[in-house]
Amino acid sequence: MNLFLFLTVVQAIVAAALVGVVLMQRSEGGGLGIGGGGSPGGLMSARGAADFLTRTTKWLAILFVILSIALAVVAIRATEGRDIDDTLDRSVSDSAALAPATVDETETAPVEDGLADIAE
């Protein structure tokens, strides 16, 4: 379970970084586009910063997907081999508490006598 917890924490950090990098980008469209070539102004220009953020977004997204698959594999292996208890066996005290109450018919007044009194 320690591996699962570690991967979950790393996944949360990568997700937060991915959100931050995406929010820092300008909304001109064409993000993560294929092609594009090199930037004429280098890394410190506006175009260079946009390329850097685009590349960072791509690698964070790839890392996020890989971590998601790894978490799924670890979760499957952690639950493999466990038997599900599908029995409905309960102790006697539980069954007595859940049993429906029985009505004693000798204690109830007959309905016909009550109706006859009302009719008269």
Jmol script that loads the backbone (N, CA, C; Angstrom):
load data "model"
ATOM      1  N   MET A   1       0.811  -1.196   0.000  1.00  0.00           N
ATOM      2  CA  MET A   1       0.000   0.000   0.000  1.00  0.00           C
ATOM      3  C   MET A   1       0.854   1.260   0.000  1.00  0.00           C
ATOM      4  N   ASN A   2       2.085   1.150   0.438  1.00  0.00           N
ATOM      5  CA  ASN A   2       2.949   2.323   0.465  1.00  0.00           C
ATOM      6  C   ASN A   2       3.241   2.827  -0.943  1.00  0.00           C
ATOM      7  N   LEU A   3       3.408   1.889  -1.896  1.00  0.00           N
ATOM      8  CA  LEU A   3       3.647   2.285  -3.284  1.00  0.00           C
ATOM      9  C   LEU A   3       2.433   3.015  -3.836  1.00  0.00           C
ATOM     10  N   PHE A   4       1.255   2.527  -3.495  1.00  0.00           N
ATOM     11  CA  PHE A   4       0.031   3.166  -3.976  1.00  0.00           C
ATOM     12  C   PHE A   4      -0.089   4.587  -3.421  1.00  0.00           C
ATOM     13  N   LEU A   5       0.221   4.758  -2.155  1.00  0.00           N
ATOM     14  CA  LEU A   5       0.157   6.081  -1.539  1.00  0.00           C
ATOM     15  C   LEU A   5       1.186   7.022  -2.172  1.00  0.00           C
ATOM     16  N   PHE A   6       2.400   6.520  -2.390  1.00  0.00           N
ATOM     17  CA  PHE A   6       3.447   7.330  -3.010  1.00  0.00           C
ATOM     18  C   PHE A   6       3.036   7.764  -4.415  1.00  0.00           C
ATOM     19  N   LEU A   7       2.533   6.826  -5.206  1.00  0.00           N
ATOM     20  CA  LEU A   7       2.112   7.161  -6.572  1.00  0.00           C
ATOM     21  C   LEU A   7       0.936   8.135  -6.575  1.00  0.00           C
ATOM     22  N   THR A   8       0.057   8.016  -5.590  1.00  0.00           N
ATOM     23  CA  THR A   8      -1.074   8.935  -5.499  1.00  0.00           C
ATOM     24  C   THR A   8      -0.605  10.357  -5.193  1.00  0.00           C
ATOM     25  N   VAL A   9       0.379  10.480  -4.309  1.00  0.00           N
ATOM     26  CA  VAL A   9       0.914  11.806  -3.977  1.00  0.00           C
ATOM     27  C   VAL A   9       1.621  12.404  -5.199  1.00  0.00           C
ATOM     28  N   VAL A  10       2.427  11.586  -5.891  1.00  0.00           N
ATOM     29  CA  VAL A  10       3.112  12.071  -7.095  1.00  0.00           C
ATOM     30  C   VAL A  10       2.086  12.467  -8.155  1.00  0.00           C
ATOM     31  N   GLN A  11       1.022  11.689  -8.282  1.00  0.00           N
ATOM     32  CA  GLN A  11      -0.042  11.996  -9.247  1.00  0.00           C
ATOM     33  C   GLN A  11      -0.693  13.341  -8.925  1.00  0.00           C
ATOM     34  N   ALA A  12      -0.936  13.611  -7.654  1.00  0.00           N
ATOM     35  CA  ALA A  12      -1.543  14.887  -7.257  1.00  0.00           C
ATOM     36  C   ALA A  12      -0.607  16.053  -7.561  1.00  0.00           C
ATOM     37  N   ILE A  13       0.691  15.865  -7.326  1.00  0.00           N
ATOM     38  CA  ILE A  13       1.663  16.927  -7.615  1.00  0.00           C
ATOM     39  C   ILE A  13       1.733  17.185  -9.116  1.00  0.00           C
ATOM     40  N   VAL A  14       1.772  16.122  -9.908  1.00  0.00           N
ATOM     41  CA  VAL A  14       1.813  16.275 -11.366  1.00  0.00           C
ATOM     42  C   VAL A  14       0.527  16.941 -11.859  1.00  0.00           C
ATOM     43  N   ALA A  15      -0.607  16.574 -11.304  1.00  0.00           N
ATOM     44  CA  ALA A  15      -1.875  17.188 -11.720  1.00  0.00           C
ATOM     45  C   ALA A  15      -1.889  18.679 -11.396  1.00  0.00           C
ATOM     46  N   ALA A  16      -1.403  19.047 -10.215  1.00  0.00           N
ATOM     47  CA  ALA A  16      -1.356  20.465  -9.848  1.00  0.00           C
ATOM     48  C   ALA A  16      -0.397  21.231 -10.758  1.00  0.00           C
ATOM     49  N   ALA A  17       0.750  20.629 -11.062  1.00  0.00           N
ATOM     50  CA  ALA A  17       1.701  21.273 -11.968  1.00  0.00           C
ATOM     51  C   ALA A  17       1.122  21.415 -13.369  1.00  0.00           C
ATOM     52  N   LEU A  18       0.412  20.405 -13.816  1.00  0.00           N
ATOM     53  CA  LEU A  18      -0.208  20.451 -15.143  1.00  0.00           C
ATOM     54  C   LEU A  18      -1.247  21.565 -15.218  1.00  0.00           C
ATOM     55  N   VAL A  19      -2.055  21.696 -14.194  1.00  0.00           N
ATOM     56  CA  VAL A  19      -3.046  22.778 -14.164  1.00  0.00           C
ATOM     57  C   VAL A  19      -2.351  24.133 -14.169  1.00  0.00           C
ATOM     58  N   GLY A  20      -1.299  24.272 -13.368  1.00  0.00           N
ATOM     59  CA  GLY A  20      -0.572  25.539 -13.322  1.00  0.00           C
ATOM     60  C   GLY A  20       0.061  25.901 -14.647  1.00  0.00           C
ATOM     61  N   VAL A  21       0.676  24.934 -15.319  1.00  0.00           N
ATOM     62  CA  VAL A  21       1.325  25.203 -16.603  1.00  0.00           C
ATOM     63  C   VAL A  21       0.288  25.547 -17.665  1.00  0.00           C
ATOM     64  N   VAL A  22      -0.827  24.859 -17.649  1.00  0.00           N
ATOM     65  CA  VAL A  22      -1.878  25.157 -18.640  1.00  0.00           C
ATOM     66  C   VAL A  22      -2.439  26.562 -18.411  1.00  0.00           C
ATOM     67  N   LEU A  23      -2.611  26.943 -17.150  1.00  0.00           N
ATOM     68  CA  LEU A  23      -3.161  28.271 -16.871  1.00  0.00           C
ATOM     69  C   LEU A  23      -2.184  29.393 -17.191  1.00  0.00           C
ATOM     70  N   MET A  24      -0.889  29.101 -17.217  1.00  0.00           N
ATOM     71  CA  MET A  24       0.101  30.125 -17.556  1.00  0.00           C
ATOM     72  C   MET A  24       0.182  30.397 -19.056  1.00  0.00           C
ATOM     73  N   GLN A  25      -0.340  29.493 -19.862  1.00  0.00           N
ATOM     74  CA  GLN A  25      -0.242  29.660 -21.312  1.00  0.00           C
ATOM     75  C   GLN A  25      -1.250  30.686 -21.812  1.00  0.00           C
ATOM     76  N   ARG A  26      -0.889  31.319 -22.904  1.00  0.00           N
ATOM     77  CA  ARG A  26      -1.827  32.240 -23.549  1.00  0.00           C
ATOM     78  C   ARG A  26      -2.850  31.437 -24.319  1.00  0.00           C
ATOM     79  N   SER A  27      -4.037  31.948 -24.420  1.00  0.00           N
ATOM     80  CA  SER A  27      -5.109  31.207 -25.089  1.00  0.00           C
ATOM     81  C   SER A  27      -5.206  31.616 -26.556  1.00  0.00           C
ATOM     82  N   GLU A  28      -4.162  31.303 -27.306  1.00  0.00           N
ATOM     83  CA  GLU A  28      -4.172  31.608 -28.741  1.00  0.00           C
ATOM     84  C   GLU A  28      -4.591  30.405 -29.556  1.00  0.00           C
ATOM     85  N   GLY A  29      -4.757  29.289 -28.937  1.00  0.00           N
ATOM     86  CA  GLY A  29      -5.077  28.073 -29.671  1.00  0.00           C
ATOM     87  C   GLY A  29      -3.814  27.451 -30.211  1.00  0.00           C
ATOM     88  N   GLY A  30      -3.923  26.239 -30.685  1.00  0.00           N
ATOM     89  CA  GLY A  30      -2.782  25.563 -31.264  1.00  0.00           C
ATOM     90  C   GLY A  30      -1.836  24.981 -30.241  1.00  0.00           C
ATOM     91  N   GLY A  31      -2.229  24.917 -28.986  1.00  0.00           N
ATOM     92  CA  GLY A  31      -1.384  24.324 -27.960  1.00  0.00           C
ATOM     93  C   GLY A  31      -1.185  22.846 -28.227  1.00  0.00           C
ATOM     94  N   LEU A  32      -0.022  22.322 -27.911  1.00  0.00           N
ATOM     95  CA  LEU A  32       0.362  20.940 -28.133  1.00  0.00           C
ATOM     96  C   LEU A  32       0.313  20.556 -29.609  1.00  0.00           C
ATOM     97  N   GLY A  33       0.438  21.522 -30.482  1.00  0.00           N
ATOM     98  CA  GLY A  33       0.423  21.231 -31.914  1.00  0.00           C
ATOM     99  C   GLY A  33       1.685  20.514 -32.343  1.00  0.00           C
ATOM    100  N   ILE A  34       1.548  19.667 -33.350  1.00  0.00           N
ATOM    101  CA  ILE A  34       2.695  18.932 -33.861  1.00  0.00           C
ATOM    102  C   ILE A  34       3.350  19.774 -34.952  1.00  0.00           C
ATOM    103  N   GLY A  35       4.628  19.742 -34.988  1.00  0.00           N
ATOM    104  CA  GLY A  35       5.354  20.556 -35.966  1.00  0.00           C
ATOM    105  C   GLY A  35       5.828  21.816 -35.283  1.00  0.00           C
ATOM    106  N   GLY A  36       5.803  22.912 -35.937  1.00  0.00           N
ATOM    107  CA  GLY A  36       6.121  24.180 -35.311  1.00  0.00           C
ATOM    108  C   GLY A  36       7.558  24.604 -35.456  1.00  0.00           C
ATOM    109  N   GLY A  37       8.486  23.680 -35.579  1.00  0.00           N
ATOM    110  CA  GLY A  37       9.889  24.051 -35.762  1.00  0.00           C
ATOM    111  C   GLY A  37      10.465  24.761 -34.558  1.00  0.00           C
ATOM    112  N   GLY A  38      11.573  25.451 -34.747  1.00  0.00           N
ATOM    113  CA  GLY A  38      12.234  26.165 -33.669  1.00  0.00           C
ATOM    114  C   GLY A  38      11.766  27.597 -33.594  1.00  0.00           C
ATOM    115  N   SER A  39      12.013  28.228 -32.456  1.00  0.00           N
ATOM    116  CA  SER A  39      11.596  29.620 -32.317  1.00  0.00           C
ATOM    117  C   SER A  39      12.754  30.528 -32.722  1.00  0.00           C
ATOM    118  N   PRO A  40      12.471  31.639 -33.403  1.00  0.00           N
ATOM    119  CA  PRO A  40      13.537  32.508 -33.873  1.00  0.00           C
ATOM    120  C   PRO A  40      14.196  33.312 -32.754  1.00  0.00           C
ATOM    121  N   GLY A  41      13.499  33.532 -31.633  1.00  0.00           N
ATOM    122  CA  GLY A  41      14.038  34.418 -30.615  1.00  0.00           C
ATOM    123  C   GLY A  41      14.706  33.735 -29.451  1.00  0.00           C
ATOM    124  N   GLY A  42      14.747  32.430 -29.408  1.00  0.00           N
ATOM    125  CA  GLY A  42      15.352  31.725 -28.290  1.00  0.00           C
ATOM    126  C   GLY A  42      14.366  31.522 -27.156  1.00  0.00           C
ATOM    127  N   LEU A  43      14.873  31.063 -26.023  1.00  0.00           N
ATOM    128  CA  LEU A  43      14.018  30.683 -24.893  1.00  0.00           C
ATOM    129  C   LEU A  43      13.420  31.882 -24.179  1.00  0.00           C
ATOM    130  N   MET A  44      14.090  33.004 -24.165  1.00  0.00           N
ATOM    131  CA  MET A  44      13.608  34.144 -23.388  1.00  0.00           C
ATOM    132  C   MET A  44      12.587  35.006 -24.116  1.00  0.00           C
ATOM    133  N   SER A  45      12.358  34.779 -25.369  1.00  0.00           N
ATOM    134  CA  SER A  45      11.336  35.547 -26.078  1.00  0.00           C
ATOM    135  C   SER A  45       9.957  35.017 -25.714  1.00  0.00           C
ATOM    136  N   ALA A  46       8.928  35.728 -26.144  1.00  0.00           N
ATOM    137  CA  ALA A  46       7.560  35.290 -25.866  1.00  0.00           C
ATOM    138  C   ALA A  46       7.290  33.958 -26.553  1.00  0.00           C
ATOM    139  N   ARG A  47       7.800  33.817 -27.769  1.00  0.00           N
ATOM    140  CA  ARG A  47       7.600  32.559 -28.501  1.00  0.00           C
ATOM    141  C   ARG A  47       8.360  31.419 -27.821  1.00  0.00           C
ATOM    142  N   GLY A  48       9.565  31.698 -27.336  1.00  0.00           N
ATOM    143  CA  GLY A  48      10.351  30.673 -26.650  1.00  0.00           C
ATOM    144  C   GLY A  48       9.684  30.222 -25.363  1.00  0.00           C
ATOM    145  N   ALA A  49       9.104  31.156 -24.625  1.00  0.00           N
ATOM    146  CA  ALA A  49       8.393  30.809 -23.392  1.00  0.00           C
ATOM    147  C   ALA A  49       7.158  29.967 -23.708  1.00  0.00           C
ATOM    148  N   ALA A  50       6.474  30.319 -24.791  1.00  0.00           N
ATOM    149  CA  ALA A  50       5.290  29.554 -25.180  1.00  0.00           C
ATOM    150  C   ALA A  50       5.683  28.131 -25.579  1.00  0.00           C
ATOM    151  N   ASP A  51       6.791  27.992 -26.306  1.00  0.00           N
ATOM    152  CA  ASP A  51       7.251  26.660 -26.678  1.00  0.00           C
ATOM    153  C   ASP A  51       7.641  25.850 -25.443  1.00  0.00           C
ATOM    154  N   PHE A  52       8.298  26.494 -24.507  1.00  0.00           N
ATOM    155  CA  PHE A  52       8.683  25.820 -23.269  1.00  0.00           C
ATOM    156  C   PHE A  52       7.447  25.342 -22.508  1.00  0.00           C
ATOM    157  N   LEU A  53       6.442  26.196 -22.394  1.00  0.00           N
ATOM    158  CA  LEU A  53       5.223  25.811 -21.682  1.00  0.00           C
ATOM    159  C   LEU A  53       4.492  24.695 -22.419  1.00  0.00           C
ATOM    160  N   THR A  54       4.521  24.748 -23.742  1.00  0.00           N
ATOM    161  CA  THR A  54       3.865  23.701 -24.528  1.00  0.00           C
ATOM    162  C   THR A  54       4.566  22.367 -24.320  1.00  0.00           C
ATOM    163  N   ARG A  55       5.897  22.377 -24.367  1.00  0.00           N
ATOM    164  CA  ARG A  55       6.651  21.133 -24.141  1.00  0.00           C
ATOM    165  C   ARG A  55       6.449  20.626 -22.712  1.00  0.00           C
ATOM    166  N   THR A  56       6.430  21.529 -21.762  1.00  0.00           N
ATOM    167  CA  THR A  56       6.211  21.135 -20.372  1.00  0.00           C
ATOM    168  C   THR A  56       4.821  20.521 -20.205  1.00  0.00           C
ATOM    169  N   THR A  57       3.828  21.113 -20.845  1.00  0.00           N
ATOM    170  CA  THR A  57       2.467  20.585 -20.787  1.00  0.00           C
ATOM    171  C   THR A  57       2.421  19.182 -21.364  1.00  0.00           C
ATOM    172  N   LYS A  58       3.089  18.988 -22.490  1.00  0.00           N
ATOM    173  CA  LYS A  58       3.091  17.674 -23.142  1.00  0.00           C
ATOM    174  C   LYS A  58       3.703  16.617 -22.230  1.00  0.00           C
ATOM    175  N   TRP A  59       4.858  16.913 -21.627  1.00  0.00           N
ATOM    176  CA  TRP A  59       5.530  15.912 -20.793  1.00  0.00           C
ATOM    177  C   TRP A  59       4.778  15.679 -19.478  1.00  0.00           C
ATOM    178  N   LEU A  60       4.185  16.719 -18.923  1.00  0.00           N
ATOM    179  CA  LEU A  60       3.380  16.514 -17.714  1.00  0.00           C
ATOM    180  C   LEU A  60       2.140  15.671 -18.013  1.00  0.00           C
ATOM    181  N   ALA A  61       1.540  15.890 -19.184  1.00  0.00           N
ATOM    182  CA  ALA A  61       0.374  15.093 -19.568  1.00  0.00           C
ATOM    183  C   ALA A  61       0.767  13.631 -19.773  1.00  0.00           C
ATOM    184  N   ILE A  62       1.914  13.394 -20.398  1.00  0.00           N
ATOM    185  CA  ILE A  62       2.385  12.026 -20.591  1.00  0.00           C
ATOM    186  C   ILE A  62       2.652  11.373 -19.240  1.00  0.00           C
ATOM    187  N   LEU A  63       3.310  12.096 -18.344  1.00  0.00           N
ATOM    188  CA  LEU A  63       3.590  11.573 -17.009  1.00  0.00           C
ATOM    189  C   LEU A  63       2.299  11.286 -16.242  1.00  0.00           C
ATOM    190  N   PHE A  64       1.299  12.143 -16.403  1.00  0.00           N
ATOM    191  CA  PHE A  64       0.007  11.950 -15.742  1.00  0.00           C
ATOM    192  C   PHE A  64      -0.659  10.662 -16.213  1.00  0.00           C
ATOM    193  N   VAL A  65      -0.628  10.414 -17.519  1.00  0.00           N
ATOM    194  CA  VAL A  65      -1.243   9.195 -18.060  1.00  0.00           C
ATOM    195  C   VAL A  65      -0.489   7.958 -17.592  1.00  0.00           C
ATOM    196  N   ILE A  66       0.850   8.016 -17.608  1.00  0.00           N
ATOM    197  CA  ILE A  66       1.653   6.882 -17.155  1.00  0.00           C
ATOM    198  C   ILE A  66       1.373   6.585 -15.678  1.00  0.00           C
ATOM    199  N   LEU A  67       1.301   7.633 -14.863  1.00  0.00           N
ATOM    200  CA  LEU A  67       0.991   7.434 -13.444  1.00  0.00           C
ATOM    201  C   LEU A  67      -0.411   6.860 -13.246  1.00  0.00           C
ATOM    202  N   SER A  68      -1.357   7.284 -14.066  1.00  0.00           N
ATOM    203  CA  SER A  68      -2.716   6.750 -13.962  1.00  0.00           C
ATOM    204  C   SER A  68      -2.740   5.259 -14.259  1.00  0.00           C
ATOM    205  N   ILE A  69      -2.010   4.848 -15.290  1.00  0.00           N
ATOM    206  CA  ILE A  69      -1.938   3.421 -15.627  1.00  0.00           C
ATOM    207  C   ILE A  69      -1.226   2.660 -14.515  1.00  0.00           C
ATOM    208  N   ALA A  70      -0.138   3.217 -13.989  1.00  0.00           N
ATOM    209  CA  ALA A  70       0.599   2.558 -12.902  1.00  0.00           C
ATOM    210  C   ALA A  70      -0.275   2.408 -11.663  1.00  0.00           C
ATOM    211  N   LEU A  71      -1.046   3.436 -11.337  1.00  0.00           N
ATOM    212  CA  LEU A  71      -1.950   3.354 -10.181  1.00  0.00           C
ATOM    213  C   LEU A  71      -3.006   2.276 -10.388  1.00  0.00           C
ATOM    214  N   ALA A  72      -3.521   2.157 -11.598  1.00  0.00           N
ATOM    215  CA  ALA A  72      -4.521   1.122 -11.882  1.00  0.00           C
ATOM    216  C   ALA A  72      -3.914  -0.266 -11.727  1.00  0.00           C
ATOM    217  N   VAL A  73      -2.689  -0.453 -12.205  1.00  0.00           N
ATOM    218  CA  VAL A  73      -2.023  -1.752 -12.091  1.00  0.00           C
ATOM    219  C   VAL A  73      -1.764  -2.094 -10.626  1.00  0.00           C
ATOM    220  N   VAL A  74      -1.278  -1.129  -9.861  1.00  0.00           N
ATOM    221  CA  VAL A  74      -1.008  -1.377  -8.443  1.00  0.00           C
ATOM    222  C   VAL A  74      -2.311  -1.685  -7.701  1.00  0.00           C
ATOM    223  N   ALA A  75      -3.371  -0.988  -8.021  1.00  0.00           N
ATOM    224  CA  ALA A  75      -4.654  -1.233  -7.353  1.00  0.00           C
ATOM    225  C   ALA A  75      -5.186  -2.628  -7.685  1.00  0.00           C
ATOM    226  N   ILE A  76      -5.025  -3.067  -8.933  1.00  0.00           N
ATOM    227  CA  ILE A  76      -5.495  -4.407  -9.312  1.00  0.00           C
ATOM    228  C   ILE A  76      -4.682  -5.469  -8.596  1.00  0.00           C
ATOM    229  N   ARG A  77      -3.366  -5.287  -8.534  1.00  0.00           N
ATOM    230  CA  ARG A  77      -2.523  -6.274  -7.860  1.00  0.00           C
ATOM    231  C   ARG A  77      -2.783  -6.303  -6.358  1.00  0.00           C
ATOM    232  N   ALA A  78      -3.129  -5.173  -5.782  1.00  0.00           N
ATOM    233  CA  ALA A  78      -3.386  -5.131  -4.342  1.00  0.00           C
ATOM    234  C   ALA A  78      -4.682  -5.847  -3.980  1.00  0.00           C
ATOM    235  N   THR A  79      -5.652  -5.832  -4.866  1.00  0.00           N
ATOM    236  CA  THR A  79      -6.939  -6.464  -4.570  1.00  0.00           C
ATOM    237  C   THR A  79      -7.038  -7.863  -5.134  1.00  0.00           C
ATOM    238  N   GLU A  80      -6.066  -8.309  -5.916  1.00  0.00           N
ATOM    239  CA  GLU A  80      -6.094  -9.637  -6.509  1.00  0.00           C
ATOM    240  C   GLU A  80      -5.912 -10.684  -5.425  1.00  0.00           C
ATOM    241  N   GLY A  81      -6.653 -11.758  -5.529  1.00  0.00           N
ATOM    242  CA  GLY A  81      -6.507 -12.845  -4.576  1.00  0.00           C
ATOM    243  C   GLY A  81      -7.392 -12.721  -3.355  1.00  0.00           C
ATOM    244  N   ARG A  82      -8.035 -11.613  -3.166  1.00  0.00           N
ATOM    245  CA  ARG A  82      -8.951 -11.481  -2.035  1.00  0.00           C
ATOM    246  C   ARG A  82     -10.280 -12.110  -2.403  1.00  0.00           C
ATOM    247  N   ASP A  83     -10.833 -12.842  -1.463  1.00  0.00           N
ATOM    248  CA  ASP A  83     -12.155 -13.422  -1.679  1.00  0.00           C
ATOM    249  C   ASP A  83     -13.212 -12.483  -1.113  1.00  0.00           C
ATOM    250  N   ILE A  84     -14.270 -12.334  -1.847  1.00  0.00           N
ATOM    251  CA  ILE A  84     -15.378 -11.516  -1.383  1.00  0.00           C
ATOM    252  C   ILE A  84     -16.294 -12.409  -0.550  1.00  0.00           C
ATOM    253  N   ASP A  85     -16.615 -11.967   0.638  1.00  0.00           N
ATOM    254  CA  ASP A  85     -17.502 -12.722   1.514  1.00  0.00           C
ATOM    255  C   ASP A  85     -18.934 -12.431   1.090  1.00  0.00           C
ATOM    256  N   ASP A  86     -19.532 -13.403   0.404  1.00  0.00           N
ATOM    257  CA  ASP A  86     -20.885 -13.193  -0.087  1.00  0.00           C
ATOM    258  C   ASP A  86     -21.915 -13.984   0.717  1.00  0.00           C
ATOM    259  N   THR A  87     -21.540 -14.451   1.896  1.00  0.00           N
ATOM    260  CA  THR A  87     -22.491 -15.189   2.721  1.00  0.00           C
ATOM    261  C   THR A  87     -23.390 -14.210   3.463  1.00  0.00           C
ATOM    262  N   LEU A  88     -24.562 -14.677   3.767  1.00  0.00           N
ATOM    263  CA  LEU A  88     -25.515 -13.874   4.510  1.00  0.00           C
ATOM    264  C   LEU A  88     -25.689 -14.409   5.930  1.00  0.00           C
ATOM    265  N   ASP A  89     -24.721 -15.198   6.388  1.00  0.00           N
ATOM    266  CA  ASP A  89     -24.798 -15.763   7.737  1.00  0.00           C
ATOM    267  C   ASP A  89     -24.719 -14.647   8.768  1.00  0.00           C
ATOM    268  N   ARG A  90     -25.646 -14.709   9.711  1.00  0.00           N
ATOM    269  CA  ARG A  90     -25.657 -13.743  10.808  1.00  0.00           C
ATOM    270  C   ARG A  90     -25.814 -14.513  12.099  1.00  0.00           C
ATOM    271  N   SER A  91     -25.408 -13.901  13.166  1.00  0.00           N
ATOM    272  CA  SER A  91     -25.527 -14.577  14.453  1.00  0.00           C
ATOM    273  C   SER A  91     -26.994 -14.644  14.868  1.00  0.00           C
ATOM    274  N   VAL A  92     -27.285 -15.476  15.863  1.00  0.00           N
ATOM    275  CA  VAL A  92     -28.662 -15.668  16.309  1.00  0.00           C
ATOM    276  C   VAL A  92     -29.237 -14.380  16.876  1.00  0.00           C
ATOM    277  N   SER A  93     -28.432 -13.614  17.595  1.00  0.00           N
ATOM    278  CA  SER A  93     -28.945 -12.386  18.190  1.00  0.00           C
ATOM    279  C   SER A  93     -29.310 -11.368  17.104  1.00  0.00           C
ATOM    280  N   ASP A  94     -28.555 -11.352  16.007  1.00  0.00           N
ATOM    281  CA  ASP A  94     -28.889 -10.441  14.916  1.00  0.00           C
ATOM    282  C   ASP A  94     -30.179 -10.854  14.226  1.00  0.00           C
ATOM    283  N   SER A  95     -30.373 -12.159  14.038  1.00  0.00           N
ATOM    284  CA  SER A  95     -31.575 -12.602  13.348  1.00  0.00           C
ATOM    285  C   SER A  95     -32.811 -12.385  14.206  1.00  0.00           C
ATOM    286  N   ALA A  96     -32.690 -12.502  15.532  1.00  0.00           N
ATOM    287  CA  ALA A  96     -33.834 -12.261  16.411  1.00  0.00           C
ATOM    288  C   ALA A  96     -34.215 -10.788  16.408  1.00  0.00           C
ATOM    289  N   ALA A  97     -33.222  -9.924  16.310  1.00  0.00           N
ATOM    290  CA  ALA A  97     -33.504  -8.494  16.303  1.00  0.00           C
ATOM    291  C   ALA A  97     -34.122  -8.067  14.973  1.00  0.00           C
ATOM    292  N   LEU A  98     -33.778  -8.781  13.893  1.00  0.00           N
ATOM    293  CA  LEU A  98     -34.290  -8.403  12.582  1.00  0.00           C
ATOM    294  C   LEU A  98     -35.597  -9.107  12.222  1.00  0.00           C
ATOM    295  N   ALA A  99     -36.027 -10.096  13.029  1.00  0.00           N
ATOM    296  CA  ALA A  99     -37.245 -10.837  12.724  1.00  0.00           C
ATOM    297  C   ALA A  99     -38.454  -9.930  12.903  1.00  0.00           C
ATOM    298  N   PRO A 100     -39.453 -10.070  12.041  1.00  0.00           N
ATOM    299  CA  PRO A 100     -40.647  -9.232  12.197  1.00  0.00           C
ATOM    300  C   PRO A 100     -41.432  -9.625  13.442  1.00  0.00           C
ATOM    301  N   ALA A 101     -42.032  -8.661  14.048  1.00  0.00           N
ATOM    302  CA  ALA A 101     -42.819  -8.913  15.261  1.00  0.00           C
ATOM    303  C   ALA A 101     -44.089  -9.661  14.875  1.00  0.00           C
ATOM    304  N   THR A 102     -44.447 -10.660  15.688  1.00  0.00           N
ATOM    305  CA  THR A 102     -45.661 -11.427  15.422  1.00  0.00           C
ATOM    306  C   THR A 102     -46.817 -10.810  16.206  1.00  0.00           C
ATOM    307  N   VAL A 103     -47.986 -10.871  15.625  1.00  0.00           N
ATOM    308  CA  VAL A 103     -49.165 -10.294  16.245  1.00  0.00           C
ATOM    309  C   VAL A 103     -49.950 -11.421  16.906  1.00  0.00           C
ATOM    310  N   ASP A 104     -50.266 -11.233  18.176  1.00  0.00           N
ATOM    311  CA  ASP A 104     -51.073 -12.211  18.900  1.00  0.00           C
ATOM    312  C   ASP A 104     -52.531 -11.885  18.631  1.00  0.00           C
ATOM    313  N   GLU A 105     -53.224 -12.812  17.957  1.00  0.00           N
ATOM    314  CA  GLU A 105     -54.596 -12.532  17.528  1.00  0.00           C
ATOM    315  C   GLU A 105     -55.587 -12.596  18.688  1.00  0.00           C
ATOM    316  N   THR A 106     -55.241 -13.198  19.799  1.00  0.00           N
ATOM    317  CA  THR A 106     -56.184 -13.303  20.912  1.00  0.00           C
ATOM    318  C   THR A 106     -56.324 -11.993  21.652  1.00  0.00           C
ATOM    319  N   GLU A 107     -55.350 -11.097  21.539  1.00  0.00           N
ATOM    320  CA  GLU A 107     -55.415  -9.841  22.279  1.00  0.00           C
ATOM    321  C   GLU A 107     -56.192  -8.762  21.535  1.00  0.00           C
ATOM    322  N   THR A 108     -56.461  -8.941  20.267  1.00  0.00           N
ATOM    323  CA  THR A 108     -57.154  -7.901  19.513  1.00  0.00           C
ATOM    324  C   THR A 108     -58.648  -8.100  19.605  1.00  0.00           C
ATOM    325  N   ALA A 109     -59.382  -7.016  19.638  1.00  0.00           N
ATOM    326  CA  ALA A 109     -60.844  -7.085  19.703  1.00  0.00           C
ATOM    327  C   ALA A 109     -61.373  -7.382  18.314  1.00  0.00           C
ATOM    328  N   PRO A 110     -62.392  -8.167  18.224  1.00  0.00           N
ATOM    329  CA  PRO A 110     -62.970  -8.466  16.907  1.00  0.00           C
ATOM    330  C   PRO A 110     -63.525  -7.198  16.275  1.00  0.00           C
ATOM    331  N   VAL A 111     -63.303  -7.082  14.998  1.00  0.00           N
ATOM    332  CA  VAL A 111     -63.721  -5.885  14.275  1.00  0.00           C
ATOM    333  C   VAL A 111     -65.243  -5.859  14.143  1.00  0.00           C
ATOM    334  N   GLU A 112     -65.873  -7.030  14.025  1.00  0.00           N
ATOM    335  CA  GLU A 112     -67.315  -7.071  13.806  1.00  0.00           C
ATOM    336  C   GLU A 112     -68.074  -6.496  14.996  1.00  0.00           C
ATOM    337  N   ASP A 113     -67.626  -6.766  16.218  1.00  0.00           N
ATOM    338  CA  ASP A 113     -68.317  -6.243  17.399  1.00  0.00           C
ATOM    339  C   ASP A 113     -68.244  -4.727  17.435  1.00  0.00           C
ATOM    340  N   GLY A 114     -67.126  -4.168  17.060  1.00  0.00           N
ATOM    341  CA  GLY A 114     -66.981  -2.721  17.064  1.00  0.00           C
ATOM    342  C   GLY A 114     -67.874  -2.076  16.036  1.00  0.00           C
ATOM    343  N   LEU A 115     -68.008  -2.696  14.884  1.00  0.00           N
ATOM    344  CA  LEU A 115     -68.878  -2.142  13.842  1.00  0.00           C
ATOM    345  C   LEU A 115     -70.345  -2.252  14.231  1.00  0.00           C
ATOM    346  N   ALA A 116     -70.687  -3.291  14.937  1.00  0.00           N
ATOM    347  CA  ALA A 116     -72.092  -3.476  15.330  1.00  0.00           C
ATOM    348  C   ALA A 116     -72.481  -2.394  16.346  1.00  0.00           C
ATOM    349  N   ASP A 117     -71.576  -2.042  17.251  1.00  0.00           N
ATOM    350  CA  ASP A 117     -71.870  -0.993  18.218  1.00  0.00           C
ATOM    351  C   ASP A 117     -72.033   0.364  17.544  1.00  0.00           C
ATOM    352  N   ILE A 118     -71.257   0.621  16.522  1.00  0.00           N
ATOM    353  CA  ILE A 118     -71.324   1.912  15.846  1.00  0.00           C
ATOM    354  C   ILE A 118     -72.611   2.000  15.033  1.00  0.00           C
ATOM    355  N   ALA A 119     -73.054   0.894  14.468  1.00  0.00           N
ATOM    356  CA  ALA A 119     -74.226   0.903  13.614  1.00  0.00           C
ATOM    357  C   ALA A 119     -75.501   1.123  14.398  1.00  0.00           C
ATOM    358  N   GLU A 120     -75.520   0.727  15.672  1.00  0.00           N
ATOM    359  CA  GLU A 120     -76.749   0.830  16.454  1.00  0.00           C
ATOM    360  C   GLU A 120     -77.008   2.171  16.988  1.00  0.00           C
TER     361      GLU A 120
END
end "model"
wireframe off; spacefill off
backbone 0.3
color backbone group
